[in-house]
């Protein structure tokens, strides 16, 4: 069984996502104004409820929401979690 490791390093997150064909996205309809809402990473099979955003916007809100990415090095498992816990 693989384990997930947390990271807040932007370069590491982007590199991991792109190595797994992931792109920055947000869940449609969850944002207001400039806030994109719920952040996600979108992989090969595009999900209709996800909307692409650029990396700068994704990381800007990643920081504003004090998130960390739990990721697995041997699968696409990932989860955005609060840094506070």
LINQUI-V210996 format. One record per pair of residues at least 24 apart in sequence whose C-alpha atoms are under 10 Angstrom apart, sorted by sequence separation. I is the first residue (numbers start at 1). J is the second residue. D is the distance in Angstrom with one decimal. If there is no record, write none. Layout:
i->I j->J d->D
i->I j->J d->D
This chain:
i->17 j->41 d->7.4
i->20 j->44 d->8.4
i->21 j->45 d->9.7
i->22 j->46 d->10.0
i->25 j->49 d->9.8
i->26 j->50 d->5.5
i->27 j->51 d->6.2
i->28 j->52 d->9.4
i->37 j->61 d->8.6
i->38 j->62 d->9.8
i->17 j->42 d->8.8
i->18 j->43 d->9.0
i->25 j->50 d->6.1
i->26 j->51 d->5.4
i->27 j->52 d->9.0
i->35 j->60 d->9.8
i->36 j->61 d->7.8
i->17 j->43 d->8.3
i->24 j->50 d->9.5
i->25 j->51 d->5.3
i->26 j->52 d->6.5
i->35 j->61 d->7.5
i->39 j->65 d->10.0
i->14 j->41 d->9.9
i->24 j->51 d->8.6
i->25 j->52 d->4.3
i->26 j->53 d->6.9
i->34 j->61 d->9.8
i->24 j->52 d->6.1
i->25 j->53 d->5.1
i->39 j->67 d->9.9
i->23 j->52 d->7.4
i->24 j->53 d->5.7
i->25 j->54 d->7.7
i->23 j->53 d->8.3
i->24 j->54 d->6.3
i->25 j->55 d->8.7
i->23 j->54 d->8.4
i->24 j->55 d->6.0
i->23 j->55 d->8.1
i->24 j->56 d->9.3
i->25 j->57 d->9.5
i->26 j->58 d->8.2
i->24 j->57 d->8.8
i->25 j->58 d->7.3
i->43 j->76 d->8.6
i->24 j->58 d->6.3
i->23 j->58 d->9.8
i->24 j->59 d->9.0
i->41 j->76 d->10.0
i->41 j->78 d->8.3
i->40 j->78 d->9.2
i->41 j->79 d->9.0
i->40 j->79 d->8.3
i->41 j->80 d->9.4
i->40 j->80 d->7.7
i->14 j->55 d->8.1
i->39 j->80 d->8.0
i->38 j->80 d->9.7
i->10 j->55 d->9.4
i->14 j->59 d->9.5
i->10 j->56 d->9.9
i->13 j->59 d->9.7
i->10 j->59 d->7.2
i->9 j->59 d->9.9
i->8 j->59 d->9.7
i->10 j->62 d->9.5
i->10 j->63 d->9.8
i->20 j->73 d->10.0
i->8 j->62 d->8.8
i->17 j->71 d->9.4
i->22 j->76 d->8.8
i->8 j->63 d->8.6
i->13 j->68 d->9.5
i->16 j->71 d->8.4
i->20 j->75 d->8.4
i->21 j->76 d->9.4
i->13 j->69 d->7.4
i->16 j->72 d->9.2
i->20 j->76 d->6.6
i->13 j->70 d->9.6
i->16 j->73 d->8.1
i->19 j->76 d->9.8
i->8 j->66 d->9.0
i->10 j->68 d->9.9
i->13 j->71 d->8.6
i->8 j->67 d->7.3
i->9 j->68 d->8.6
i->10 j->69 d->9.8
i->17 j->76 d->8.3
i->7 j->67 d->9.1
i->8 j->68 d->5.0
i->9 j->69 d->9.0
i->16 j->76 d->9.0
i->6 j->67 d->9.9
i->7 j->68 d->5.6
i->8 j->69 d->6.4
i->17 j->78 d->9.4
i->6 j->68 d->6.2
i->7 j->69 d->5.4
i->8 j->70 d->9.1
i->5 j->68 d->9.8
i->6 j->69 d->5.4
i->7 j->70 d->6.5
i->5 j->69 d->8.0
i->6 j->70 d->4.2
i->7 j->71 d->7.8
i->4 j->69 d->9.2
i->5 j->70 d->5.2
i->6 j->71 d->6.4
i->4 j->70 d->5.6
i->5 j->71 d->5.5
i->6 j->72 d->9.0
i->3 j->70 d->9.3
i->4 j->71 d->4.9
i->5 j->72 d->6.4
i->3 j->71 d->8.2
i->4 j->72 d->4.5
i->5 j->73 d->8.2
i->3 j->72 d->6.1
i->4 j->73 d->7.5
i->2 j->72 d->6.9
i->3 j->73 d->8.2
i->4 j->74 d->9.3
i->2 j->73 d->8.1
i->3 j->74 d->8.8
i->4 j->75 d->9.5
i->2 j->74 d->7.1
i->3 j->75 d->9.7
i->6 j->78 d->9.4
i->1 j->74 d->9.9
i->2 j->75 d->8.2
i->4 j->77 d->7.7
i->5 j->78 d->9.3
i->6 j->79 d->9.1
i->7 j->80 d->9.8
i->3 j->77 d->9.4
i->4 j->78 d->7.7
i->6 j->80 d->9.1
i->2 j->77 d->9.5
i->4 j->79 d->9.1
i->6 j->81 d->8.7
i->8 j->83 d->8.6
i->7 j->83 d->9.4
i->6 j->83 d->9.1
